Amino acid sequence: MYKKVFENDTTYHKIRDDIISDIDDEFEMSTCGSCNEEFYLSELIDCPSGYFEDNKWISARYCKECCIESLEDGDCEGECGEDFVEDWRRDRFIELFNDNDFIKKEDFVYYNKSKTVAFGYIFDKRFENLKNISKKIKKDDFVEVSNYYKGDIILLIKLNNKLISYDIEYITFAENIFKLARKKNLGYSWWFYSDGNLLLIESQNMWCLIAPYINLELGEEEKRFNERIIKGVEFFDIKVTDKLGWSVIKDDEFEDLCFDLLTNMKEFENVKKTGGGSGELCEDISAVEKYKTLDGVERIKWTIQCKHFSSRNVNQSDIPNLFNVCDAHKSDGVFIITSGKVSPGLKRTILAFNESDSHRFRARWWEKQDLVNHLEKYQDMLKKYFFKK
């Protein structure tokens, strides 16, 4: 009697049919919509992307390997939200950090060697990992920024009538990271925050912290903006270099020009004309450069060599040993300023010198156009050195 009642029970039949259906699904075979190989249905991913055909929505199933290949080729945005998609994204941006010499500090907190940029992953609440960067940084001090200008070389924000500038390359890199880390159907929108100094960029599941420039560097950005207004969408490379007669400047005047320029720039301090040493080991000017990091202001003491070579390049033979120059003057690095150009060979030597782990010194250069870009901001200096009576 009990068996007969049980067999006639509708609940029993429903449970039995569901179990059979699940077993059938588990062992049912189907083909991947990309590689056309057969897989168990449970091994294929239902792709939310599809298309309409004859008023019907056509979708497809893909194997995991083909999905990852589509992610790598940029043909898939990972809208399915599968766990392996999130794992791939996380692995990809960690790879980007490693390729760009970022250092891992804490779990999913990365910063660059100069400590001017840091990234973190948000798991539960926004700004969760900021405490792992610096004790000086308080998340409650940050307010949202709505007034900003994204230029060619800097990002400018205006906060409480104060202008603050940031390297546009860091902003672009952050955008690429956020795009990779975006969550399902959320895109990669972001929001700017600032504490009046540092810039905090937050996306849906990541944040980026960027230190500002000490010098606003408005001159070049304003010049490019004015060129767009005057010439519309066309860009003409109009350079003031053609108007400046470098031949009217004598060697000692060129040193004076470099000294005056560095003295006027906010990121340099303790600028002194030294005239120390001779030949390849000479030091025409010494100066300390300040730059902001996530922990505050750091300083570099430069030995500066002024090369008034408007008719030839500064070659490797002019400065055969960068290490000896730094060591002779107890400085942190060599800074070459020339009214001409630095040869490709010397540039390669400087880049290799900076990447070496065998010493703490560094080197950099300014060529003629770099000087012009800076001089344009100081009209009095142009009149003093180039438009003499």
N, C-alpha and C positions, 0 to 999 in steps of 0.2 A: 504493500500500500504506500509506504513512504517513497519507494523508488518511482512509482507511477506519478505521484504528486510532484516530486522533484523534477522529473522529466518534462512535465507540463508547465513548469514555472517559467514565466517569461524572462525574469531576471537571470536565471540560469543560462538560458539560450543567448541572451545578450552578452553576458560575460564570456561564454564559450566562443561566440562569433568574434568578439574583440581580440581574444587571445590568438585565434586562428589567423585573423587578419594581420596581427603584428608579426606572427611567424612568417606569413607569406611575404610581407614587406621586407623582412630581414634577409630573406634568401632570394628575393626577386632580382633579376639581372636587368641592367640597362646600360646604354652606351654614353660615354662622355661627349658633350656637344662640341668639343674641340679636337681631341685626339682620336675619337671614335672607338676607343678601346672599351671592353665590357668590364663593369664593376657591379658589386652588389649595390642595390639601391641605397642602402644605408651609408655607403661610402661616397656617394655623390652629393654635391651641394646644390640646392635649388637657388639659382641666380635670380635676384629680383629684377635685374635688367632684362628687357625684352622689347618686343615690338608688336604692333597691330597688323594683322593680315586677314582680309575678308571679315572685318569686324570681330575678330577673335584675337585675344592676347596670347602671343607666342613667347614662351619662355623655354629655358634649357637648364639642364643639369651638367655640372662639370666636376671633374676629379680635383683633388686638392693640388696636385702638381701643376695642372693647367691653370688653376686659379692663381697660384703664386707666380707663374710665368707671366700672366696677364698683369698682375700687380707690378712686377719688375719692368714690364714694357710700357706701363702707364695706360694700358687699355682698360683697367678695372679700378674703381674707386673704393672697393671693399664695402659696398653697401649691405652685404649679407650680414656683417657684424660677427662672423665666426671667430672663435678664439685664435685660430692660427693666423688670421688677418691682423689682429692686434699684435700678436707675437712678431709677425713679419715687420710691421711698422716700427715697433720698438727696436728690433735688431737693426733696422735700416738707419734710424737716426743715431743710434749708438755708433754705427759704422761711420756716419758722417762726422760725428764728434772726433773719433779717432783719426780720421783722414785730415781734419783741420787742427790737429794738435791740441784738442781739449783734454783736460785731465779730470778723472773721476774722483770726486771728493767724498760723496756719500751715495747711498742708493739712489740712482737716477738724478744725481746732481753733478753737473759738469761745468767747468770754467776753463777759459783759455789761459795760456802761459803768462800773459801780461796781467791777468786778473781784471780785465776790463769788461768781460762778458761772462755771464753764467746762465745755465739752463737747468730747469728742474721739471719733474713730472708730477702732476697733481693726481692724487689717488682718491681722496675723500673730500677735502676742502681746499679752497683756493689759498695760494701762498703758503701751503703747508710746509714746504721745505726751505723757506727763506731763512729760517733760523740756522740752517746748516752752512750758510755762506759767511756771515759775519755777525758778531754780537751787536755791532753798531747799527744794523739795519732793523727797523721796527716796521712791521707791516701796517700797523695802525696809522703811520705817518703818511701813507700814500693816498692821494686823491685822484679821481679820474680826470684825464686830460681830454678836452674836446677841441681845443684850439691848437692846431699844429699844421706845419707845412713840410711836405716831403719833397725835397729837392733832388738834384743830381748827385751831390756829394755829402749832404748833411740832412738830418731830420731836425727841424726846429719846432720847439714847443713853447707856448706862452702860458706862464702860470703866475698869477698875481702880478701882471705887468713885467715879469722877468723872462728874458729869452734864454733858453738853454739849447745847446746843439749836441747832436750825436752822429757818429759815423754811419752813413747810409749803408755801407757794406754789412755792418752788423744787423741792420734792420732787414736787409734782403736775405741774409743767412737765416735769421729768425723766421721769416716768412716760409722759407723752404722747409725748415724743421717742423713748423706748425702744420704745414700742408700734409706732411707725411704722417703726423701724429693725430690727425683729425679722427673724431669718432663717427660712427654711422649716422649719415644724413645731417651732420652738423656743419659741414664745410670746414673752413678754417678761419672764421672771423676772429678778430682780436680786439683788445681794448688797451689803451694806454693809461698808465698811472705814473705819478711822480711824487717824490717827497721834496721837490724843489732842487734836486741834485741828480739822483739816479732815475733812470727810466725803467719802469716795470711794464712788460708787455704780457698780457694773459690771453691765452686761447682757451678752448674748452677743457683741455686736459694737460696743458703745459704752461710754464711761465719762463720769461727771459728777463734778465736784469742787465742793464747796460750803463757803464760809467760815461759821463759827459766829456766833451772837449773843454779844456780850460779857455782857449781862445775860440770865440764864436765862429771865426772863419766865414764871415758874411760876405766879404768882398767878391769872391769868385762866384758864390751862389747868386748874388744880386746881379752880377754881370751876365750870367747865363739867363736869368729871368728877364732882364732888359732886352737881351738879344731876341728872346722869343716874342716879346711884345712888338719890337721893331720889325722883325722879319717874319712874324707869324709863325707858322709851323715849321718853316725852314730854319735850319741851323747853319750859320756861317762862322767859321773859325777865325774871328777877328781878334788879332793879338796886338797888344800894345808894343810888343817887342820891336815891330817895324818902325815905331816912332821914337824909340830910345836909342840915342847914339852912344853906345858903350865905349867908342873910341875916344870920347872926350874925357873919360875918367882915367886918371893915373892909378898906378898900383897902390900907392899909399891911400888915395882917395877911395879905392875899392874896399880896403880894409875898414876905413871910416864908415862907408855905406853899410857894410855888413854889421859893424858894431852898432850903428844907429838903429838899424832895422831890428836886430835882436833885442835891443834895449826897449824899443817901443812895443814889442810883442809880449802879451801878458803871461805866456807860458814859459818865458825865460826870466831868470833872476841871476844876480851876481855876475853880470856881464862885464868882463874886464879885457882891456887890450894888454896882452902880455909880451908879445914879441920874443917868446922864449924859444931857445934852440935855433937851429939853422938847417937849411936843406930839407931833406925828407922827414926829419924829426921836429920841424918847427911847430910852434904853436902861436898863431897870430892873435887869437882870442880864446878866452876860457869862459864858459857859461854853464849854468845849471838849468836844465829843462824840467819843468813840472808837468806831470800828467796824472789824471785822476784814475784810480782803480776802485774796485768795489769796497776796499778797506780804507780808502782815503787818498791822500796825495803822496805819490812817490817821485823821486828826483834822480836825474842822471847828470853827471858832470861830464861835459864835452870838451875835448881839445879840438879847436876849430882852425882849419887851414883855409885861407882865402886864396883862391887861384884865379887871377884876372887873365884868363886865357880865352879871349873872345874870338881868336882866329884859329885855335886848335883845341883838341880834346885834352882833358886830364887823363893821363895814361897810367898804367900800372907802374911804370918806371918812376913816376913822380912820387909815389907812395908805395915803395916795394914791401914794407913790413908794417902792417897796421898794429900788430901786437907791440912792437917796439915803441911806436908813437904813444900808445896808451900807457905803457910801462914807464916811459921817460917822464911823463908829466903827471903820473898818479891819477889818471882820469878814468872814467867808465867807458869812454868810447871816442872815436874819431868822427868828426863832422866836416865834410868837404863842401865848401861853397864856391862855385865857379860861375863866371860870366859866360862861359861856353858850355860844353857838354862833357859828361863823363863817358869814357870809352866803354864799349860793351864788355871788354875783358876785365876792366876794373870793377864794373858792376857785378859781374859773376863772382869775382874774388870777394867783394863785400858781402854778397848774399851767402856765400859759403862760410865766410868768417862769422856771420851772425848765427848760422845754424850749427856751428861747432860746439861740442860739449866739453872741449879741452880747456876752455877759459871762460871768464865772465864778461869779457869786453864785447862791444858792439860797434857798428859803424853805419853811417848814413850819408846822403849827399843831397845838395840842391843844385840844379842846373839853372841856366838862364831863365827858362820859362817859369820855374819855381820862384825865382827871385821876382820876376815881373808880377806874378800872381799876388805875392805878398806886398810888393811896393805899391800896387794899385790902391791899397787901403790907406796909404799915407801920402797924400798929395803934396804936403810940405817937403817931403824927402825927394819927390820927383823934381820939384822946382829947384831944390838946393843942388842936386847933383847933375841933372840933365838939361835944365833950361837956364843956363847961366847967362848973365849979361855980358 
